[in-house]
Amino acid sequence: MFLKLRCDAVLLSLALPLCLMLGACSMLAPTPAPHGEVQGASTGGAELAQSDVNRIATLGMHDNLDSLYRLLDKLYRRNPAEWKKTASSRELAIKRVRDAIEARQPWPELQGKHDIQALSLALTPDFSGDRAAAFIYGAADMIIVAHGGKTRFYLIDGFDAQYLYNAARNMEIAAWILSNRKNTAGQPLLLSNDMSEGEHNISFEREFGKIIARIDLLAEMTTEKYRRAGISYLQNLVGGTFLQFLPVR
């Protein structure tokens, strides 16, 4: 009986390291990526002047603007009459809006309005210009204003959590208006999501949801920033005193 137990113990002692090694190998094996891989941003010297929050905010802004450009492309595909009001092609119309947003140039059809005023004008039933362009420009301008008027952020930059929170709610409101408000002819302002019997297209809703989630996350990170700084200070203070290696000779 004793011998059997001892043999079992020996086998267990040999099997455990083997299991750990196999587990480690499986962790190091390439992860299947049938739907694509994470694409990290390129590294640049400007990162030295960015905190973790600055970096996350910069990446989030880049992704939010890309989401808005995708929404513009979708809107133009479903509403081709809009891009034909200002450009000779859909691609050229998208480029003009993108250039105006990134250069922080006013959009002529918005009559010099910015932020939520621009967004509100773009969603009025009697707006006669390129509504898709005006809507996306107004949304982008509102988001940028909520981030302090910038699209890249460094150590000298800070955020107002309430402004960010308000921007996320504004995007929810804008998405709802786009889906529900009708023009003077009784038609949707712009064709977007389609939940008809023959088609279920909610790609617009998903893209809006991504933008809202990114802004909300940054708002929460901003509220945590100073509290976490205090906690980190205490952790370092305690660690500096009690978590030191002791001499062995």
Disulfide bonds with the S-S distance in Angstrom:
none
